[in-house]
Amino acid sequence: MTGTAAQPLPAMPSWLRDGPAARILSVLDGDGETARAIGGAVRNWLIGLEPGDIDIATTAPPGEVVRRVVAGGLKAVPTGIEHGTVTVVAEGRGFEVTTLREDVETDGRRAVVRFGRDWRADAARRDFTVNAMSLTRDGRLSDPFGGREDLAHRRIRFIGDPHQRIREDYLRILRFFRFHAAYGAGEPDAAALAACIGERAGLAGLSRERIRAELVKLLVTAGAAPTLALLAETGLAGPILGGIALHGHVARLAAIENALSLAPDPTLRLAALGVLVREDAERLKRRLTLSNEEFRRLDGVGHGWREPDPAGGEPAARAMLFATGPRAYRDRALIAFARSGAPVDDAGWMDLVRLPERWSAPSLPVGGETFMRRGVSEGPALGAAVARFRRAWIAAGFPLDRQSVDRLVIEAMGGDD
């Protein structure tokens, strides 16, 4: 399908005319083989967005892809060659090139495929109509299942029978919600939604890593908050998170991020969605196989999101920033702001969140050696003296001048815990 007089195609994208993707297509397209751009880059071109990752499909088998790529002076990395995927590196960027495929057998988690040469058959095995479009080197759009019309109407629709598509890979339940959050509008496709609800038991068989990867992508979409609400309303949030789904807090956080010109942060949005206490962080770590860094951030939110409060004043906020560091401080402050009920442009909360931008916590100006030089012996007495100094120094507003520091040292040496 190409553009019509009533609905012409946009101008050919620049990345198709020149650049690394165009170079790869020129290497693979011709001499008995064809190659096209597919998926997200084509979809984004139609609605005027940046292409993002540019994926390429081809009739050439993987071995021929490698041969042509190397002969063309490019680098081929066999990242998934047994499944027909080769990563081609051009101008420092990686592009996934996948041979056309046909499903032989599926079990809801993975598919056994064979390589093919039929573009329509390859498109038919994909999940959504908006994902089945491809674009030739000369700018001709192939759209066998009406993806362009669905995209224009902001509608995400499965190809063929939604139940069958989902049973081929139950991750498509989450992908449906993620695509609806990113590209959809209004009520979701009724047949697709009903199939997702009806097939939800299949989520239990998916790997935690695949669920995490899809959820992270959903969390940063423009429509994340209403879509998470829909997941909760349809009973799908529980099987995914294994617990609470505070979608309203995500909506508040998204509004605050917008007011503060902050980019969406998937880990922070996950904290808003599912962490009230530290045990929630532990559960999500197990449930989603989170990285250690992701878990530390969620655990920090669970431990301290109730502490930030503009009413406490800047000295209390500075003490918190000194104790936690900028990242953990801002995580806790943003979640507290989101759960406070205050207007999203509340000046007090915005100043609290922005504290790390205008003040950097200094390092403790003395250590144990300072007290040892003054006669304090190693052991519990030394630890107590340093702790007393730290508390007094923070309470005094983090002074760094010699006179103030010496005074606090002397006071700490003679104080009682």
ChimeraX attribute file (.defattr): number of C-alpha atoms within 10 A of each C-alpha:
attribute: neighborCount
match mode: 1-to-1
recipient: residues
	/A:1	12
	/A:2	14
	/A:3	12
	/A:4	8
	/A:5	7
	/A:6	6
	/A:7	8
	/A:8	9
	/A:9	15
	/A:10	12
	/A:11	9
	/A:12	15
	/A:13	16
	/A:14	10
	/A:15	14
	/A:16	20
	/A:17	14
	/A:18	11
	/A:19	12
	/A:20	21
	/A:21	23
	/A:22	16
	/A:23	18
	/A:24	23
	/A:25	22
	/A:26	16
	/A:27	19
	/A:28	26
	/A:29	17
	/A:30	11
	/A:31	7
	/A:32	8
	/A:33	14
	/A:34	19
	/A:35	26
	/A:36	30
	/A:37	24
	/A:38	24
	/A:39	24
	/A:40	21
	/A:41	23
	/A:42	25
	/A:43	23
	/A:44	15
	/A:45	18
	/A:46	19
	/A:47	13
	/A:48	10
	/A:49	12
	/A:50	12
	/A:51	17
	/A:52	11
	/A:53	13
	/A:54	19
	/A:55	21
	/A:56	27
	/A:57	25
	/A:58	26
	/A:59	23
	/A:60	25
	/A:61	19
	/A:62	23
	/A:63	13
	/A:64	14
	/A:65	26
	/A:66	23
	/A:67	12
	/A:68	17
	/A:69	22
	/A:70	14
	/A:71	11
	/A:72	14
	/A:73	10
	/A:74	17
	/A:75	18
	/A:76	21
	/A:77	15
	/A:78	17
	/A:79	13
	/A:80	14
	/A:81	17
	/A:82	11
	/A:83	17
	/A:84	24
	/A:85	22
	/A:86	26
	/A:87	22
	/A:88	26
	/A:89	18
	/A:90	18
	/A:91	12
	/A:92	9
	/A:93	11
	/A:94	19
	/A:95	21
	/A:96	20
	/A:97	30
	/A:98	25
	/A:99	24
	/A:100	26
	/A:101	24
	/A:102	20
	/A:103	16
	/A:104	9
	/A:105	12
	/A:106	13
	/A:107	12
	/A:108	19
	/A:109	18
	/A:110	13
	/A:111	15
	/A:112	12
	/A:113	16
	/A:114	15
	/A:115	18
	/A:116	17
	/A:117	17
	/A:118	14
	/A:119	21
	/A:120	15
	/A:121	15
	/A:122	18
	/A:123	25
	/A:124	19
	/A:125	16
	/A:126	18
	/A:127	22
	/A:128	28
	/A:129	25
	/A:130	29
	/A:131	25
	/A:132	27
	/A:133	27
	/A:134	26
	/A:135	23
	/A:136	16
	/A:137	18
	/A:138	10
	/A:139	18
	/A:140	15
	/A:141	21
	/A:142	21
	/A:143	20
	/A:144	17
	/A:145	22
	/A:146	17
	/A:147	23
	/A:148	26
	/A:149	13
	/A:150	17
	/A:151	20
	/A:152	13
	/A:153	13
	/A:154	19
	/A:155	23
	/A:156	27
	/A:157	28
	/A:158	25
	/A:159	22
	/A:160	15
	/A:161	12
	/A:162	21
	/A:163	19
	/A:164	15
	/A:165	22
	/A:166	25
	/A:167	18
	/A:168	19
	/A:169	20
	/A:170	25
	/A:171	22
	/A:172	23
	/A:173	24
	/A:174	22
	/A:175	19
	/A:176	24
	/A:177	26
	/A:178	25
	/A:179	23
	/A:180	24
	/A:181	24
	/A:182	20
	/A:183	22
	/A:184	23
	/A:185	14
	/A:186	9
	/A:187	11
	/A:188	20
	/A:189	16
	/A:190	10
	/A:191	13
	/A:192	23
	/A:193	19
	/A:194	15
	/A:195	19
	/A:196	24
	/A:197	15
	/A:198	11
	/A:199	17
	/A:200	20
	/A:201	12
	/A:202	18
	/A:203	22
	/A:204	11
	/A:205	13
	/A:206	15
	/A:207	14
	/A:208	17
	/A:209	13
	/A:210	14
	/A:211	19
	/A:212	19
	/A:213	13
	/A:214	16
	/A:215	22
	/A:216	16
	/A:217	16
	/A:218	25
	/A:219	26
	/A:220	21
	/A:221	18
	/A:222	14
	/A:223	21
	/A:224	24
	/A:225	26
	/A:226	15
	/A:227	23
	/A:228	26
	/A:229	17
	/A:230	18
	/A:231	19
	/A:232	18
	/A:233	10
	/A:234	15
	/A:235	12
	/A:236	20
	/A:237	19
	/A:238	13
	/A:239	15
	/A:240	22
	/A:241	21
	/A:242	16
	/A:243	15
	/A:244	14
	/A:245	21
	/A:246	20
	/A:247	24
	/A:248	17
	/A:249	24
	/A:250	27
	/A:251	21
	/A:252	23
	/A:253	26
	/A:254	26
	/A:255	18
	/A:256	21
	/A:257	17
	/A:258	14
	/A:259	13
	/A:260	14
	/A:261	9
	/A:262	11
	/A:263	10
	/A:264	16
	/A:265	16
	/A:266	17
	/A:267	19
	/A:268	22
	/A:269	25
	/A:270	24
	/A:271	28
	/A:272	29
	/A:273	23
	/A:274	23
	/A:275	28
	/A:276	21
	/A:277	17
	/A:278	16
	/A:279	14
	/A:280	19
	/A:281	26
	/A:282	17
	/A:283	17
	/A:284	23
	/A:285	20
	/A:286	13
	/A:287	19
	/A:288	19
	/A:289	18
	/A:290	20
	/A:291	9
	/A:292	10
	/A:293	10
	/A:294	19
	/A:295	21
	/A:296	16
	/A:297	19
	/A:298	32
	/A:299	23
	/A:300	22
	/A:301	29
	/A:302	23
	/A:303	17
	/A:304	21
	/A:305	24
	/A:306	17
	/A:307	15
	/A:308	24
	/A:309	18
	/A:310	18
	/A:311	11
	/A:312	10
	/A:313	12
	/A:314	14
	/A:315	14
	/A:316	18
	/A:317	22
	/A:318	21
	/A:319	16
	/A:320	20
	/A:321	22
	/A:322	19
	/A:323	13
	/A:324	15
	/A:325	13
	/A:326	19
	/A:327	13
	/A:328	21
	/A:329	25
	/A:330	22
	/A:331	24
	/A:332	27
	/A:333	28
	/A:334	26
	/A:335	29
	/A:336	23
	/A:337	28
	/A:338	24
	/A:339	17
	/A:340	15
	/A:341	10
	/A:342	13
	/A:343	13
	/A:344	20
	/A:345	13
	/A:346	12
	/A:347	12
	/A:348	14
	/A:349	22
	/A:350	18
	/A:351	14
	/A:352	22
	/A:353	24
	/A:354	15
	/A:355	18
	/A:356	19
	/A:357	9
	/A:358	7
	/A:359	11
	/A:360	13
	/A:361	15
	/A:362	10
	/A:363	9
	/A:364	15
	/A:365	15
	/A:366	15
	/A:367	15
	/A:368	15
	/A:369	14
	/A:370	15
	/A:371	21
	/A:372	12
	/A:373	9
	/A:374	11
	/A:375	11
	/A:376	17
	/A:377	14
	/A:378	12
	/A:379	8
	/A:380	9
	/A:381	13
	/A:382	20
	/A:383	15
	/A:384	16
	/A:385	23
	/A:386	21
	/A:387	16
	/A:388	20
	/A:389	24
	/A:390	20
	/A:391	14
	/A:392	17
	/A:393	20
	/A:394	18
	/A:395	13
	/A:396	12
	/A:397	12
	/A:398	22
	/A:399	16
	/A:400	15
	/A:401	9
	/A:402	10
	/A:403	9
	/A:404	13
	/A:405	18
	/A:406	14
	/A:407	11
	/A:408	19
	/A:409	22
	/A:410	14
	/A:411	15
	/A:412	22
	/A:413	19
	/A:414	9
	/A:415	12
	/A:416	9
	/A:417	7
